[in-house]
C-alpha cells in the first residue's frame, strides 16, 4: 500500500478527537476558577473599603473646613464664641458591631460578675441534682486496712435492705471507712490519722451517721465507750448477740457476704448513736435518722443473722493513762543521785 495513500475519513476523525482531561488537569482548572472568584471578591471588598475610606476622608475634610470657617468668622466678629460652642455636632451613626463593642466596654465589670454568678449557680444546681443522697449512713472506724478496699463494694449489697426514706427513688445505704488509728507512726500515717480524725469529727457533728462499726479499742480512741451509744439490748431484746455496747457483727454473715475473709469480726460491734442536738442537726431530725438506721439493720438481720453461735466475750481493754498517773510515776521514780549512791 502506498504510504501516501490517504486514510479513510473516519480514521482521520478518530485521530483528531481530543483526549479526555486528566484528573490533575481538572483539579487545576477548578483551582484556577476558585482563585479567580477569590480575586474578584477581594477586589470588590477592596473597592468597597476604598469608598468607605474616601467618605470618611471627605467627612473629616468637611469638618475641618467648617471649623476653619467658624474660626475665621469668630476672628472677624461675625459670630460669638457662645454660638460656636452651641453649634450642634454632626450625629454619628454606629454599626451594630460598634454598638455591641461599646456596650461590652462600658459594662464589662457587670457582665463578668453576672457570668461568674450564672456559672456558679449552674454548678450548684448540677451538683445538687446529681449528688448522691444516702438514706442510711454508717461508718467503719476500726483500723482494718483490708476494709478500705471492701467498704465501697458493700453499698450495692446491703442497699436492698434500705427503704427509700428521702423519696428520691434510689434507696442507698452508704458505708464510709474512716479508721481511728494506724499501726505504725510514720509521718504519712500520722498525716492520714489526722485527716481521718477530722472527717470523723465532721460526721459526728452532722448527725447523719447513726450506725458505727468498730471495736472497743476504736471506741476508746474517740472516747465513745460510755454515754455515746444506745444499749443494744433495749433495741433487740432476747437476742444473744445484742450487748450494751452494740450488736456483735460476728453474729451475722456480714464479712462472708462482702467476701472479706481477712478481717476478724469477733471483736466488732454495730453500735447506734444516741440521738441529740449536734452542731449541724437538731435532736428531732437525728431521732428520725436513728429510727431509719434501726429499721434498716432489722431488715438486714432478717436474712443475714446466724443462729446458734457461741461468741466469746470481748476482752476489756486497759484504760488510757492519765496525767496524774504520769505525775505519780515521776514522784516515785528513783532520782539519778539515789541511783548513783546505790551503785
Secondary structure, DSSP 8 states (H G I E B T S, - for coil): --TT----HHHHHHHHS-----HHHHHHHHHHHHHHHHHHHHHHHHHHHHHHHHHHHHHHHHHHHHHHHHHHHHHHTSS-HHHHHTS--------HHHHHHHHHHHTHHHHHHHHHHHHHHHHHHHHHHHS---SEEEEE-S--TTHHHHHHHHHHHHGGGS--SS-SS---EEEEE--S--SS--HHHHHHHHHHHHHHHHHHHHS-EEEEEE-HHHHHHTT-SSSSB--HHHHSTT-TTB-SS-EEGGGB-HHHHHT-TTS--TT-EEEEB-----SS--HHHHHHHHHHHHHHHHHHHHHHB-TT--------------HHHHHHHHHHS--HHHHHHH-
